[in-house]
Amino acid sequence: MATNAKAQPVAPPAGGWYGTIFLAWLVPGAGHFLLKRPWRGALLMASVLLMFLLGLMMRGTMFQPQTGDVLTTIIYCGGFLGDLASGLLYLLTVWLGYAQPDMAGHVHDYGTKFLVAAGLLNVLAMVDAYEIATKKKD
Amino acid sequence: MPKMNLSHFEAAILFALFASVVLGVITKRTDAERLRYGVRCFAYFLAALLGLGWLMKLGHG
């Protein structure tokens, strides 16, 4: 009796992606470097780094988690998570004593948004690194 | 750290540029597709920026 020896697609091993994701969070673009995608890693690193530095040069505010009404909680806790997503950039900035008070003016406002957006772009880069590490995409 | 003063337009253009680069890099599967998507995203950002800018100007009178 002939056996059906058709090759079934094998799910790629998912082990080992934790370290990649952690590195991708800590140093934006580093996950792609680790996964041997240096050009994509360099573009991601440059974009996140420049956006973060521009946010600092515009004297944007770093969010501190605050609770209160729903809108306050969403804005301040969400903003804090967005800032934190920049990884080492955020940690270094806080450790070095950057504490810009919230000021009126469109430049400060853009700076705050740049700082959060840098973290959110890094989240996208982390998701991409995860998909590459688990072989869901090339 | 030097302080930077940018206009609304300059800041929004820089935001659009970096966001488009990241969206292009992470979204598609080939380099040509990534480049096309990144350029298209940037064009959409620009169109929205100029469109909303004119809308606000006309709305203000």
N, CA and C atoms of all chains as a GROMACS GRO file, in nm:
protein
  597
    1MET      N    1   0.084  -0.119   0.000
    1MET     CA    2   0.000   0.000   0.000
    1MET      C    3   0.088   0.125   0.000
    2ALA      N    4   0.061   0.206  -0.096
    2ALA     CA    5   0.144   0.326  -0.107
    2ALA      C    6   0.107   0.427   0.001
    3THR      N    7   0.206   0.484   0.057
    3THR     CA    8   0.180   0.586   0.160
    3THR      C    9   0.183   0.724   0.095
    4ASN      N   10   0.101   0.807   0.148
    4ASN     CA   11   0.098   0.945   0.096
    4ASN      C   12   0.212   1.024   0.162
    5ALA      N   13   0.318   1.042   0.086
    5ALA     CA   14   0.439   1.105   0.142
    5ALA      C   15   0.450   1.251   0.102
    6LYS      N   16   0.336   1.311   0.076
    6LYS     CA   17   0.339   1.454   0.040
    6LYS      C   18   0.395   1.536   0.155
    7ALA      N   19   0.485   1.625   0.123
    7ALA     CA   20   0.547   1.708   0.227
    7ALA      C   21   0.446   1.811   0.277
    8GLN      N   22   0.428   1.811   0.406
    8GLN     CA   23   0.342   1.911   0.467
    8GLN      C   24   0.425   2.033   0.505
    9PRO      N   25   0.369   2.152   0.490
    9PRO     CA   26   0.446   2.269   0.533
    9PRO      C   27   0.468   2.264   0.684
   10VAL      N   28   0.592   2.282   0.719
   10VAL     CA   29   0.629   2.275   0.861
   10VAL      C   30   0.630   2.415   0.919
   11ALA      N   31   0.564   2.428   1.034
   11ALA     CA   32   0.563   2.559   1.100
   11ALA      C   33   0.705   2.594   1.145
   12PRO      N   34   0.748   2.716   1.120
   12PRO     CA   35   0.884   2.752   1.160
   12PRO      C   36   0.897   2.757   1.311
   13PRO      N   37   1.013   2.721   1.361
   13PRO     CA   38   1.031   2.728   1.506
   13PRO      C   39   1.023   2.872   1.555
   14ALA      N   40   0.949   2.889   1.662
   14ALA     CA   41   0.932   3.026   1.712
   14ALA      C   42   1.031   3.061   1.824
   15GLY      N   43   1.109   2.960   1.868
   15GLY     CA   44   1.202   2.986   1.977
   15GLY      C   45   1.309   3.085   1.937
   16GLY      N   46   1.354   3.164   2.033
   16GLY     CA   47   1.465   3.254   2.006
   16GLY      C   48   1.425   3.394   1.965
   17TRP      N   49   1.295   3.419   1.948
   17TRP     CA   50   1.256   3.554   1.905
   17TRP      C   51   1.248   3.652   2.021
   18TYR      N   52   1.244   3.601   2.144
   18TYR     CA   53   1.235   3.692   2.259
   18TYR      C   54   1.355   3.788   2.264
   19GLY      N   55   1.473   3.727   2.246
   19GLY     CA   56   1.596   3.809   2.250
   19GLY      C   57   1.598   3.911   2.138
   20THR      N   58   1.552   3.869   2.022
   20THR     CA   59   1.549   3.960   1.907
   20THR      C   60   1.457   4.078   1.934
   21ILE      N   61   1.339   4.048   1.990
   21ILE     CA   62   1.243   4.155   2.017
   21ILE      C   63   1.296   4.249   2.125
   22PHE      N   64   1.360   4.190   2.227
   22PHE     CA   65   1.416   4.274   2.333
   22PHE      C   66   1.522   4.366   2.276
   23LEU      N   67   1.609   4.310   2.191
   23LEU     CA   68   1.715   4.392   2.131
   23LEU      C   69   1.655   4.498   2.038
   24ALA      N   70   1.549   4.459   1.965
   24ALA     CA   71   1.484   4.555   1.875
   24ALA      C   72   1.421   4.670   1.954
   25TRP      N   73   1.372   4.640   2.073
   25TRP     CA   74   1.317   4.748   2.158
   25TRP      C   75   1.430   4.835   2.211
   26LEU      N   76   1.534   4.768   2.263
   26LEU     CA   77   1.641   4.842   2.331
   26LEU      C   78   1.714   4.935   2.234
   27VAL      N   79   1.751   4.883   2.120
   27VAL     CA   80   1.824   4.963   2.019
   27VAL      C   81   1.744   4.958   1.889
   28PRO      N   82   1.676   5.065   1.854
   28PRO     CA   83   1.592   5.063   1.733
   28PRO      C   84   1.671   5.017   1.609
   29GLY      N   85   1.617   4.919   1.538
   29GLY     CA   86   1.682   4.868   1.417
   29GLY      C   87   1.776   4.752   1.443
   30ALA      N   88   1.815   4.731   1.569
   30ALA     CA   89   1.914   4.628   1.599
   30ALA      C   90   1.859   4.487   1.574
   31GLY      N   91   1.728   4.470   1.590
   31GLY     CA   92   1.668   4.340   1.562
   31GLY      C   93   1.690   4.299   1.417
   32HIS      N   94   1.679   4.396   1.327
   32HIS     CA   95   1.699   4.367   1.186
   32HIS      C   96   1.846   4.338   1.157
   33PHE      N   97   1.935   4.408   1.226
   33PHE     CA   98   2.078   4.378   1.209
   33PHE      C   99   2.105   4.234   1.252
   34LEU      N  100   2.046   4.195   1.366
   34LEU     CA  101   2.066   4.060   1.418
   34LEU      C  102   2.011   3.956   1.321
   35LEU      N  103   1.905   3.991   1.252
   35LEU     CA  104   1.843   3.898   1.156
   35LEU      C  105   1.902   3.911   1.016
   36LYS      N  106   2.014   3.978   1.007
   36LYS     CA  107   2.088   3.993   0.880
   36LYS      C  108   2.008   4.069   0.774
   37ARG      N  109   1.942   4.176   0.820
   37ARG     CA  110   1.878   4.271   0.727
   37ARG      C  111   1.937   4.409   0.755
   38PRO      N  112   2.067   4.426   0.721
   38PRO     CA  113   2.135   4.548   0.767
   38PRO      C  114   2.080   4.678   0.706
   39TRP      N  115   2.041   4.675   0.579
   39TRP     CA  116   1.992   4.800   0.518
   39TRP      C  117   1.861   4.844   0.577
   40ARG      N  118   1.773   4.746   0.597
   40ARG     CA  119   1.644   4.780   0.659
   40ARG      C  120   1.664   4.825   0.802
   41GLY      N  121   1.755   4.756   0.872
   41GLY     CA  122   1.786   4.796   1.009
   41GLY      C  123   1.842   4.937   1.015
   42ALA      N  124   1.930   4.970   0.921
   42ALA     CA  125   1.991   5.103   0.920
   42ALA      C  126   1.886   5.211   0.894
   43LEU      N  127   1.794   5.184   0.801
   43LEU     CA  128   1.689   5.283   0.773
   43LEU      C  129   1.597   5.302   0.894
   44LEU      N  130   1.562   5.191   0.960
   44LEU     CA  131   1.476   5.201   1.078
   44LEU      C  132   1.548   5.275   1.190
   45MET      N  133   1.674   5.239   1.211
   45MET     CA  134   1.752   5.303   1.316
   45MET      C  135   1.764   5.453   1.290
   46ALA      N  136   1.796   5.490   1.167
   46ALA     CA  137   1.813   5.632   1.133
   46ALA      C  138   1.681   5.707   1.153
   47SER      N  139   1.570   5.648   1.109
   47SER     CA  140   1.442   5.717   1.119
   47SER      C  141   1.402   5.739   1.265
   48VAL      N  142   1.410   5.633   1.346
   48VAL     CA  143   1.370   5.645   1.486
   48VAL      C  144   1.465   5.739   1.561
   49LEU      N  145   1.595   5.722   1.536
   49LEU     CA  146   1.694   5.806   1.606
   49LEU      C  147   1.676   5.953   1.571
   50LEU      N  148   1.662   5.983   1.442
   50LEU     CA  149   1.647   6.123   1.402
   50LEU      C  150   1.518   6.183   1.455
   51MET      N  151   1.411   6.104   1.452
   51MET     CA  152   1.286   6.157   1.502
   51MET      C  153   1.297   6.186   1.653
   52PHE      N  154   1.361   6.097   1.726
   52PHE     CA  155   1.378   6.117   1.870
   52PHE      C  156   1.465   6.240   1.897
   53LEU      N  157   1.577   6.251   1.824
   53LEU     CA  158   1.667   6.365   1.846
   53LEU      C  159   1.600   6.497   1.810
   54LEU      N  160   1.524   6.497   1.702
   54LEU     CA  161   1.450   6.619   1.666
   54LEU      C  162   1.349   6.655   1.775
   55GLY      N  163   1.285   6.553   1.832
   55GLY     CA  164   1.192   6.577   1.942
   55GLY      C  165   1.261   6.641   2.062
   56LEU      N  166   1.383   6.592   2.091
   56LEU     CA  167   1.459   6.652   2.202
   56LEU      C  168   1.501   6.795   2.168
   57MET      N  169   1.545   6.816   2.043
   57MET     CA  170   1.589   6.951   2.004
   57MET      C  171   1.474   7.050   2.000
   58MET      N  172   1.354   6.999   1.980
   58MET     CA  173   1.236   7.087   1.986
   58MET      C  174   1.184   7.100   2.129
   59ARG      N  175   1.261   7.040   2.222
   59ARG     CA  176   1.226   7.048   2.365
   59ARG      C  177   1.087   6.991   2.394
   60GLY      N  178   1.063   6.872   2.337
   60GLY     CA  179   0.937   6.805   2.366
   60GLY      C  180   0.934   6.753   2.509
   61THR      N  181   0.815   6.729   2.558
   61THR     CA  182   0.796   6.681   2.695
   61THR      C  183   0.788   6.529   2.697
   62MET      N  184   0.853   6.468   2.796
   62MET     CA  185   0.837   6.324   2.818
   62MET      C  186   0.715   6.304   2.908
   63PHE      N  187   0.625   6.215   2.867
   63PHE     CA  188   0.504   6.190   2.947
   63PHE      C  189   0.539   6.113   3.074
   64GLN      N  190   0.474   6.149   3.183
   64GLN     CA  191   0.478   6.071   3.307
   64GLN      C  192   0.340   6.010   3.324
   65PRO      N  193   0.334   5.881   3.362
   65PRO     CA  194   0.201   5.819   3.376
   65PRO      C  195   0.119   5.888   3.484
   66GLN      N  196  -0.002   5.925   3.447
   66GLN     CA  197  -0.095   5.989   3.541
   66GLN      C  198  -0.231   5.926   3.524
   67THR      N  199  -0.304   5.918   3.632
   67THR     CA  200  -0.442   5.869   3.622
   67THR      C  201  -0.536   5.977   3.671
   68GLY      N  202  -0.659   5.964   3.630
   68GLY     CA  203  -0.761   6.062   3.665
   68GLY      C  204  -0.885   6.023   3.586
   69ASP      N  205  -0.936   6.117   3.507
   69ASP     CA  206  -1.046   6.078   3.419
   69ASP      C  207  -0.990   5.996   3.303
   70VAL      N  208  -1.080   5.937   3.225
   70VAL     CA  209  -1.038   5.841   3.122
   70VAL      C  210  -0.942   5.905   3.023
   71LEU      N  211  -0.974   6.026   2.979
   71LEU     CA  212  -0.891   6.092   2.878
   71LEU      C  213  -0.750   6.119   2.930
   72THR      N  214  -0.741   6.164   3.055
   72THR     CA  215  -0.609   6.189   3.115
   72THR      C  216  -0.528   6.060   3.122
   73THR      N  217  -0.595   5.952   3.165
   73THR     CA  218  -0.526   5.824   3.177
   73THR      C  219  -0.475   5.777   3.042
   74ILE      N  220  -0.561   5.786   2.940
   74ILE     CA  221  -0.522   5.740   2.806
   74ILE      C  222  -0.406   5.823   2.754
   75ILE      N  223  -0.416   5.954   2.766
   75ILE     CA  224  -0.312   6.041   2.708
   75ILE      C  225  -0.179   6.023   2.781
   76TYR      N  226  -0.182   6.028   2.913
   76TYR     CA  227  -0.055   6.026   2.986
   76TYR      C  228   0.006   5.886   2.994
   77CYS      N  229  -0.077   5.783   3.019
   77CYS     CA  230  -0.020   5.647   3.023
   77CYS      C  231   0.019   5.602   2.883
   78GLY      N  232  -0.065   5.634   2.784
   78GLY     CA  233  -0.031   5.599   2.645
   78GLY      C  234   0.093   5.672   2.598
   79GLY      N  235   0.102   5.800   2.633
   79GLY     CA  236   0.220   5.878   2.595
   79GLY      C  237   0.346   5.824   2.661
   80PHE      N  238   0.332   5.783   2.788
   80PHE     CA  239   0.447   5.725   2.859
   80PHE      C  240   0.493   5.597   2.790
   81LEU      N  241   0.397   5.511   2.754
   81LEU     CA  242   0.433   5.387   2.685
   81LEU      C  243   0.498   5.416   2.550
   82GLY      N  244   0.445   5.518   2.480
   82GLY     CA  245   0.505   5.555   2.351
   82GLY      C  246   0.648   5.603   2.368
   83ASP      N  247   0.671   5.685   2.471
   83ASP     CA  248   0.808   5.730   2.499
   83ASP      C  249   0.898   5.612   2.533
   84LEU      N  250   0.847   5.523   2.618
   84LEU     CA  251   0.925   5.409   2.665
   84LEU      C  252   0.962   5.315   2.550
   85ALA      N  253   0.880   5.312   2.446
   85ALA     CA  254   0.904   5.220   2.334
   85ALA      C  255   1.030   5.256   2.255
   86SER      N  256   1.087   5.373   2.280
   86SER     CA  257   1.212   5.408   2.212
   86SER      C  258   1.332   5.336   2.272
   87GLY      N  259   1.312   5.265   2.381
   87GLY     CA  260   1.418   5.182   2.439
   87GLY      C  261   1.529   5.263   2.502
   88LEU      N  262   1.651   5.232   2.460
   88LEU     CA  263   1.769   5.293   2.521
   88LEU      C  264   1.770   5.445   2.504
   89LEU      N  265   1.714   5.494   2.395
   89LEU     CA  266   1.709   5.639   2.373
   89LEU      C  267   1.634   5.706   2.488
   90TYR      N  268   1.518   5.648   2.523
   90TYR     CA  269   1.438   5.703   2.633
   90TYR      C  270   1.512   5.688   2.765
   91LEU      N  271   1.565   5.568   2.791
   91LEU     CA  272   1.630   5.543   2.920
   91LEU      C  273   1.749   5.636   2.940
   92LEU      N  274   1.831   5.651   2.834
   92LEU     CA  275   1.948   5.740   2.844
   92LEU      C  276   1.904   5.885   2.869
   93THR      N  277   1.803   5.926   2.797
   93THR     CA  278   1.756   6.064   2.810
   93THR      C  279   1.709   6.094   2.952
   94VAL      N  280   1.635   5.999   3.009
   94VAL     CA  281   1.586   6.019   3.145
   94VAL      C  282   1.702   6.012   3.245
   95TRP      N  283   1.792   5.914   3.225
   95TRP     CA  284   1.905   5.901   3.317
   95TRP      C  285   1.994   6.025   3.313
   96LEU      N  286   2.004   6.087   3.197
   96LEU     CA  287   2.089   6.206   3.185
   96LEU      C  288   2.019   6.333   3.234
   97GLY      N  289   1.898   6.317   3.282
   97GLY     CA  290   1.833   6.428   3.351
   97GLY      C  291   1.746   6.518   3.264
   98TYR      N  292   1.707   6.471   3.146
   98TYR     CA  293   1.618   6.553   3.062
   98TYR      C  294   1.481   6.562   3.128
   99ALA      N  295   1.439   6.680   3.161
   99ALA     CA  296   1.307   6.697   3.225
   99ALA      C  297   1.247   6.828   3.177
  100GLN      N  298   1.198   6.826   3.055
  100GLN     CA  299   1.141   6.947   2.997
  100GLN      C  300   0.998   6.965   3.047
  101PRO      N  301   0.968   7.078   3.110
  101PRO     CA  302   0.829   7.100   3.151
  101PRO      C  303   0.739   7.124   3.030
  102ASP      N  304   0.612   7.095   3.047
  102ASP     CA  305   0.516   7.115   2.939
  102ASP      C  306   0.495   7.265   2.917
  103MET      N  307   0.528   7.311   2.796
  103MET     CA  308   0.518   7.455   2.769
  103MET      C  309   0.427   7.479   2.649
  104ALA      N  310   0.371   7.599   2.645
  104ALA     CA  311   0.287   7.635   2.531
  104ALA      C  312   0.375   7.663   2.410
  105GLY      N  313   0.324   7.636   2.292
  105GLY     CA  314   0.399   7.667   2.170
  105GLY      C  315   0.402   7.548   2.077
  106HIS      N  316   0.393   7.577   1.947
  106HIS     CA  317   0.379   7.466   1.852
  106HIS      C  318   0.507   7.385   1.840
  107VAL      N  319   0.624   7.446   1.862
  107VAL     CA  320   0.750   7.371   1.849
  107VAL      C  321   0.760   7.267   1.962
  108HIS      N  322   0.731   7.307   2.085
  108HIS     CA  323   0.732   7.212   2.197
  108HIS      C  324   0.630   7.101   2.174
  109ASP      N  325   0.516   7.139   2.121
  109ASP     CA  326   0.410   7.043   2.097
  109ASP      C  327   0.453   6.939   1.993
  110TYR      N  328   0.513   6.989   1.883
  110TYR     CA  329   0.565   6.896   1.783
  110TYR      C  330   0.673   6.808   1.843
  111GLY      N  331   0.758   6.866   1.927
  111GLY     CA  332   0.865   6.789   1.991
  111GLY      C  333   0.810   6.672   2.071
  112THR      N  334   0.704   6.700   2.149
  112THR     CA  335   0.640   6.594   2.228
  112THR      C  336   0.587   6.483   2.137
  113LYS      N  337   0.525   6.525   2.028
  113LYS     CA  338   0.469   6.425   1.935
  113LYS      C  339   0.580   6.347   1.865
  114PHE      N  340   0.689   6.412   1.833
  114PHE     CA  341   0.803   6.343   1.770
  114PHE      C  342   0.858   6.236   1.864
  115LEU      N  343   0.868   6.270   1.994
  115LEU     CA  344   0.923   6.174   2.090
  115LEU      C  345   0.834   6.050   2.100
  116VAL      N  346   0.702   6.071   2.105
  116VAL     CA  347   0.611   5.957   2.113
  116VAL      C  348   0.611   5.880   1.982
  117ALA      N  349   0.609   5.952   1.870
  117ALA     CA  350   0.604   5.885   1.739
  117ALA      C  351   0.729   5.802   1.714
  118ALA      N  352   0.844   5.848   1.764
  118ALA     CA  353   0.967   5.769   1.749
  118ALA      C  354   0.948   5.632   1.815
  119GLY      N  355   0.888   5.632   1.935
  119GLY     CA  356   0.862   5.506   2.004
  119GLY      C  357   0.762   5.420   1.928
  120LEU      N  358   0.659   5.482   1.873
  120LEU     CA  359   0.558   5.404   1.800
  120LEU      C  360   0.616   5.345   1.672
  121LEU      N  361   0.704   5.420   1.606
  121LEU     CA  362   0.770   5.365   1.487
  121LEU      C  363   0.860   5.247   1.527
  122ASN      N  364   0.920   5.256   1.645
  122ASN     CA  365   1.001   5.144   1.692
  122ASN      C  366   0.915   5.022   1.722
  123VAL      N  367   0.792   5.044   1.767
  123VAL     CA  368   0.701   4.930   1.787
  123VAL      C  369   0.676   4.860   1.654
  124LEU      N  370   0.654   4.939   1.547
  124LEU     CA  371   0.634   4.879   1.415
  124LEU      C  372   0.757   4.799   1.372
  125ALA      N  373   0.876   4.855   1.400
  125ALA     CA  374   1.000   4.784   1.366
  125ALA      C  375   1.012   4.655   1.445
  126MET      N  376   0.968   4.658   1.572
  126MET     CA  377   0.973   4.536   1.654
  126MET      C  378   0.879   4.429   1.599
  127VAL      N  379   0.761   4.471   1.556
  127VAL     CA  380   0.666   4.374   1.498
  127VAL      C  381   0.725   4.313   1.372
  128ASP      N  382   0.790   4.396   1.289
  128ASP     CA  383   0.852   4.345   1.167
  128ASP      C  384   0.964   4.246   1.202
  129ALA      N  385   1.044   4.279   1.303
  129ALA     CA  386   1.153   4.190   1.344
  129ALA      C  387   1.095   4.057   1.395
  130TYR      N  388   0.984   4.064   1.468
  130TYR     CA  389   0.919   3.942   1.517
  130TYR      C  390   0.874   3.855   1.399
  131GLU      N  391   0.813   3.918   1.298
  131GLU     CA  392   0.764   3.840   1.183
  131GLU      C  393   0.879   3.778   1.105
  132ILE      N  394   0.991   3.848   1.098
  132ILE     CA  395   1.108   3.790   1.030
  132ILE      C  396   1.165   3.677   1.113
  133ALA      N  397   1.175   3.697   1.245
  133ALA     CA  398   1.235   3.597   1.333
  133ALA      C  399   1.153   3.468   1.335
  134THR      N  400   1.020   3.481   1.322
  134THR     CA  401   0.935   3.362   1.322
  134THR      C  402   0.906   3.314   1.180
  135LYS      N  403   0.977   3.371   1.084
  135LYS     CA  404   0.969   3.330   0.942
  135LYS      C  405   0.829   3.348   0.883
  136LYS      N  406   0.754   3.445   0.937
  136LYS     CA  407   0.624   3.476   0.876
  136LYS      C  408   0.643   3.564   0.754
  137LYS      N  409   0.757   3.631   0.746
  137LYS     CA  410   0.790   3.708   0.626
  137LYS      C  411   0.941   3.709   0.611
  138ASP      N  412   0.986   3.748   0.492
  138ASP     CA  413   1.129   3.743   0.462
  138ASP      C  414   1.201   3.865   0.519
  139MET      N  415   2.248   7.034   2.410
  139MET     CA  416   2.168   7.000   2.290
  139MET      C  417   2.112   7.130   2.230
  140PRO      N  418   2.141   7.157   2.103
  140PRO     CA  419   2.090   7.280   2.042
  140PRO      C  420   1.938   7.280   2.034
  141LYS      N  421   1.882   7.399   2.043
  141LYS     CA  422   1.736   7.410   2.032
  141LYS      C  423   1.699   7.434   1.887
  142MET      N  424   1.591   7.374   1.845
  142MET     CA  425   1.550   7.385   1.705
  142MET      C  426   1.413   7.450   1.695
  143ASN      N  427   1.401   7.545   1.607
  143ASN     CA  428   1.272   7.608   1.583
  143ASN      C  429   1.228   7.577   1.440
  144LEU      N  430   1.122   7.505   1.427
  144LEU     CA  431   1.071   7.470   1.295
  144LEU      C  432   0.930   7.525   1.280
  145SER      N  433   0.895   7.553   1.155
  145SER     CA  434   0.756   7.593   1.130
  145SER      C  435   0.668   7.468   1.132
  146HIS      N  436   0.538   7.489   1.134
  146HIS     CA  437   0.444   7.376   1.126
  146HIS      C  438   0.476   7.290   1.004
  147PHE      N  439   0.498   7.357   0.891
  147PHE     CA  440   0.517   7.285   0.764
  147PHE      C  441   0.645   7.201   0.769
  148GLU      N  442   0.753   7.262   0.817
  148GLU     CA  443   0.880   7.189   0.822
  148GLU      C  444   0.871   7.068   0.915
  149ALA      N  445   0.810   7.089   1.032
  149ALA     CA  446   0.799   6.978   1.127
  149ALA      C  447   0.712   6.866   1.069
  150ALA      N  448   0.603   6.903   1.004
  150ALA     CA  449   0.513   6.801   0.948
  150ALA      C  450   0.580   6.727   0.833
  151ILE      N  451   0.662   6.797   0.753
  151ILE     CA  452   0.733   6.732   0.643
  151ILE      C  453   0.832   6.630   0.699
  152LEU      N  454   0.905   6.668   0.803
  152LEU     CA  455   1.001   6.575   0.863
  152LEU      C  456   0.929   6.454   0.922
  153PHE      N  457   0.817   6.480   0.989
  153PHE     CA  458   0.738   6.370   1.045
  153PHE      C  459   0.695   6.274   0.933
  154ALA      N  460   0.645   6.332   0.824
  154ALA     CA  461   0.598   6.251   0.712
  154ALA      C  462   0.713   6.170   0.652
  155LEU      N  463   0.829   6.230   0.642
  155LEU     CA  464   0.944   6.162   0.583
  155LEU      C  465   0.983   6.038   0.665
  156PHE      N  466   1.000   6.056   0.795
  156PHE     CA  467   1.045   5.944   0.878
  156PHE      C  468   0.937   5.836   0.887
  157ALA      N  469   0.813   5.878   0.902
  157ALA     CA  470   0.704   5.779   0.909
  157ALA      C  471   0.695   5.701   0.778
  158SER      N  472   0.713   5.769   0.665
  158SER     CA  473   0.704   5.701   0.535
  158SER      C  474   0.818   5.601   0.518
  159VAL      N  475   0.937   5.639   0.562
  159VAL     CA  476   1.051   5.546   0.551
  159VAL      C  477   1.021   5.418   0.630
  160VAL      N  478   0.975   5.434   0.754
  160VAL     CA  479   0.948   5.315   0.836
  160VAL      C  480   0.834   5.233   0.777
  161LEU      N  481   0.726   5.299   0.735
  161LEU     CA  482   0.614   5.225   0.677
  161LEU      C  483   0.657   5.150   0.551
  162GLY      N  484   0.740   5.215   0.469
  162GLY     CA  485   0.789   5.149   0.348
  162GLY      C  486   0.876   5.029   0.381
  163VAL      N  487   0.964   5.044   0.479
  163VAL     CA  488   1.059   4.936   0.511
  163VAL      C  489   0.987   4.814   0.568
  164ILE      N  490   0.886   4.836   0.652
  164ILE     CA  491   0.828   4.720   0.723
  164ILE      C  492   0.711   4.656   0.650
  165THR      N  493   0.655   4.726   0.550
  165THR     CA  494   0.527   4.678   0.500
  165THR      C  495   0.537   4.575   0.388
  166LYS      N  496   0.618   4.603   0.289
  166LYS     CA  497   0.615   4.519   0.168
  166LYS      C  498   0.725   4.413   0.169
  167ARG      N  499   0.727   4.332   0.063
  167ARG     CA  500   0.815   4.216   0.064
  167ARG      C  501   0.937   4.229  -0.027
  168THR      N  502   0.931   4.314  -0.127
  168THR     CA  503   1.050   4.333  -0.211
  168THR      C  504   1.094   4.479  -0.201
  169ASP      N  505   1.221   4.502  -0.237
  169ASP     CA  506   1.274   4.638  -0.223
  169ASP      C  507   1.201   4.737  -0.313
  170ALA      N  508   1.167   4.694  -0.435
  170ALA     CA  509   1.096   4.783  -0.527
  170ALA      C  510   0.960   4.821  -0.471
  171GLU      N  511   0.890   4.721  -0.415
  171GLU     CA  512   0.758   4.749  -0.354
  171GLU      C  513   0.772   4.841  -0.234
  172ARG      N  514   0.878   4.819  -0.156
  172ARG     CA  515   0.900   4.904  -0.037
  172ARG      C  516   0.922   5.048  -0.078
  173LEU      N  517   1.005   5.067  -0.182
  173LEU     CA  518   1.034   5.204  -0.228
  173LEU      C  519   0.906   5.271  -0.278
  174ARG      N  520   0.831   5.197  -0.359
  174ARG     CA  521   0.706   5.254  -0.414
  174ARG      C  522   0.609   5.290  -0.302
  175TYR      N  523   0.596   5.200  -0.203
  175TYR     CA  524   0.501   5.224  -0.094
  175TYR      C  525   0.544   5.342  -0.009
  176GLY      N  526   0.675   5.351   0.017
  176GLY     CA  527   0.726   5.463   0.096
  176GLY      C  528   0.701   5.596   0.028
  177VAL      N  529   0.728   5.601  -0.102
  177VAL     CA  530   0.704   5.724  -0.178
  177VAL      C  531   0.556   5.758  -0.181
  178ARG      N  532   0.472   5.653  -0.196
  178ARG     CA  533   0.328   5.678  -0.200
  178ARG      C  534   0.277   5.731  -0.065
  179CYS      N  535   0.329   5.672   0.044
  179CYS     CA  536   0.290   5.720   0.177
  179CYS      C  537   0.329   5.867   0.194
  180PHE      N  538   0.450   5.900   0.150
  180PHE     CA  539   0.496   6.038   0.165
  180PHE      C  540   0.407   6.133   0.084
  181ALA      N  541   0.371   6.088  -0.035
  181ALA     CA  542   0.283   6.171  -0.119
  181ALA      C  543   0.147   6.190  -0.052
  182TYR      N  544   0.093   6.084   0.009
  182TYR     CA  545  -0.035   6.096   0.079
  182TYR      C  546  -0.024   6.191   0.198
  183PHE      N  547   0.087   6.179   0.272
  183PHE     CA  548   0.109   6.271   0.385
  183PHE      C  549   0.109   6.415   0.336
  184LEU      N  550   0.183   6.439   0.226
  184LEU     CA  551   0.192   6.574   0.171
  184LEU      C  552   0.056   6.626   0.127
  185ALA      N  553  -0.018   6.537   0.057
  185ALA     CA  554  -0.150   6.578   0.009
  185ALA      C  555  -0.241   6.614   0.126
  186ALA      N  556  -0.237   6.531   0.232
  186ALA     CA  557  -0.321   6.559   0.350
  186ALA      C  558  -0.276   6.689   0.417
  187LEU      N  559  -0.145   6.708   0.424
  187LEU     CA  560  -0.090   6.827   0.490
  187LEU      C  561  -0.133   6.954   0.417
  188LEU      N  562  -0.114   6.954   0.285
  188LEU     CA  563  -0.150   7.073   0.206
  188LEU      C  564  -0.301   7.092   0.202
  189GLY      N  565  -0.374   6.981   0.186
  189GLY     CA  566  -0.520   6.990   0.180
  189GLY      C  567  -0.578   7.045   0.308
  190LEU      N  568  -0.535   6.988   0.422
  190LEU     CA  569  -0.588   7.036   0.550
  190LEU      C  570  -0.542   7.179   0.579
  191GLY      N  571  -0.420   7.211   0.538
  191GLY     CA  572  -0.371   7.348   0.557
  191GLY      C  573  -0.456   7.449   0.484
  192TRP      N  574  -0.486   7.419   0.357
  192TRP     CA  575  -0.572   7.510   0.279
  192TRP      C  576  -0.713   7.515   0.336
  193LEU      N  577  -0.763   7.399   0.379
  193LEU     CA  578  -0.897   7.394   0.437
  193LEU      C  579  -0.907   7.485   0.559
  194MET      N  580  -0.804   7.479   0.645
  194MET     CA  581  -0.805   7.563   0.765
  194MET      C  582  -0.794   7.710   0.728
  195LYS      N  583  -0.708   7.738   0.626
  195LYS     CA  584  -0.693   7.879   0.584
  195LYS      C  585  -0.825   7.933   0.529
  196LEU      N  586  -0.890   7.852   0.444
  196LEU     CA  587  -1.016   7.898   0.386
  196LEU      C  588  -1.125   7.906   0.492
  197GLY      N  589  -1.123   7.813   0.587
  197GLY     CA  590  -1.222   7.814   0.693
  197GLY      C  591  -1.210   7.936   0.784
  198HIS      N  592  -1.084   7.981   0.802
  198HIS     CA  593  -1.062   8.099   0.886
  198HIS      C  594  -1.100   8.228   0.814
  199GLY      N  595  -1.102   8.224   0.682
  199GLY     CA  596  -1.137   8.343   0.605
  199GLY      C  597  -1.020   8.438   0.584
   0.00000   0.00000   0.00000
